[in-house]
C-alpha cells in the first residue's frame, strides 16, 4: 500500500535533483558579494525549509493520530520526524561549512538563526529516547503524538521570533526591504527546493514501505505461530 | 563582529573546497541512509524466506498426517 507510486516518485526525484544541480553550477550567476561559496545556499536553505516543514507535518499527522486513534498516522508522524532529523543534520553541517568559509567561524553563538535551528534540532533529537522510554505501544504512540504536536507548534513560533530578532551576520534573503534575489537565482532556488521536497517525500514513502513490509512479515509469523525474530523494534511504530 | 561583515569573497580555488565539502556531506548522509535501508530490506527478505519455509513445512505436515503419527509412535 505504501509502496504505490514509489518508482515514479523516485525517478522524478532523481530528475529534479539532477536539474537543480545543473542549474546551481551552470546557470545561476555568481553572487557579487560571496562569490562561488554562495552555491551552498541552494543546498543549505532548501534542506532547512523542508526539514522545518517536515517537523510541522509530523505534528499534523500526530493530530490525525490523536483524533482517529489510527496507528497509520503515528507511523507517518514518526517517519516525517525521522527524515526531518536527518535533513536537520545536513543543515547543521552544511551551515557550519558555509559559516567557516564566509565568516571564518564554524559556529556563531550570538546569531539567532543558527541557535534557534539548533534548539529545534535538539528538541526533536529527544523524540527518540522519549519514545523509547515507554514500553506500552499504545501509550508510546499517544505520548509521541502529544510531543510531535507540541514541538510542531513550537517550530513556526520559533521561526517568527527569529524573523523579528536583530540578525547579526546571518542574511535575510527573502521578503526584505532591499528586495529579493535576481530571477536566475530565484528559479534555481525554487528548483532546489522542489528537489529537496521530492527527496523528503521519497524517503518518507520508502521508509514507510519498509516498515509496512516488516510489519506484514511479523503478522505472517504470528499467523504461523512462529517466533518473531528479534522481538520487533520498540521505538519504531509497526505498520501493517 | 564588524570584521565578519568585512570578510571578502573567497577566491574560487579556496571556495571550491568548501562548496565541494558541503555537497559531499549531503551525498554521504544520503548514501549512509540508503545503506542502512538496504540492510533493513535484506533482513526483511531473510525473514520472509524463513516464514515461507515454515509455511511449506506446515503444508507438508498437513498433507501427510499419517506419516507424522507413524514417526511419533514408539517402535517395538
Interface residues (C-beta under 8 A of the other chain):
Chain A: X31 X33 X34 X35 X36 X37 X39 X40 X43 X44 X47 X86 X89 X90 X93 X94 X97 X98 X100 X101 X102 X103 X104 X105 X108 X168 X169 X203 X206 X207 X210 X213 X214 X217 X220 X221 X224 X226 X229
Chain B: X1 X3 X4 X5 X7 X9 X10 X11 X12 X14 X15 X16 X18 X19 X21 X22 X23 X25 X26 X29 X33 X37 X40 X41 X43 X44 X47 X48 X50 X51 X54 X55 X58
